[in-house]
């Protein structure tokens, strides 16, 4: 069984959304902001992977432009323009203060008995004192939030799986807000971290109902028309998962 942070976070947010996305594989409507987020992440990864001694703005913008087709519909053109503005702001804020980057877009796999934890770290830097920091790019329009301890836990596990070391801090880089929120990592006990992950995995495995959890996230849910908590006459769900998909839909 394979779990990622996104899948576990989806379950913690709403078990019904988890069922729709990961068990039934219901299609979600295309979102231009998803394309923008992917393009921003790809551009930053390329920029830092080939970081020059004296970087130029084009070193960041050219790999961003390469993520888009030559001909853009109006909606995608707006997203493209927004992304360029965000990257120009990012470059100006960091110019002259470039980090020592160890890894970009670092995939990790951690075998944990009956399940496998998979994920990716946007960036890992080495600080002047030799300690490590994890950088996570955020493209949300929502104001910066207090960090999710569960996400911090998984980042530490991923870094330990990749390097055998733990981070001293995690930096959440909010691209739309021009803010880098630095979060010192206080809990360096991997055993406790593993126990927290185990509890969420156990909850997923034992949940035979996968009922909706109503909250602010409902406003942005791709599956609201299927949700009995949001629609008096919801669309019918498929009667079974697609062939080859386990009932637990990991």
Buried (B, 14 or more C-beta within 10 A) or exposed (E): BEBBBEBBBBBBBBBBBBBBBBBBEBEEEEEBEEBBBEBBBBBBBBBBEEBEEEBEBEBBBEBBBEBBEEEEEEEBEEBBEBBBEBBEBBBEEBEEEBBEBBBBBBEBEBEBEEBBBBBBBBBBBBEEEEEBBBBBBBBEEEEBEEBEEBBBBBBBBBBBBBBEEBBBBBBBBBBBBEEBBEBEBEEEEEEEBBEBBEEBBEEBEEBEEBEBBEEEEBEEBBBBEBBEEBEEEBEEBEEEBEEEBEEEBB
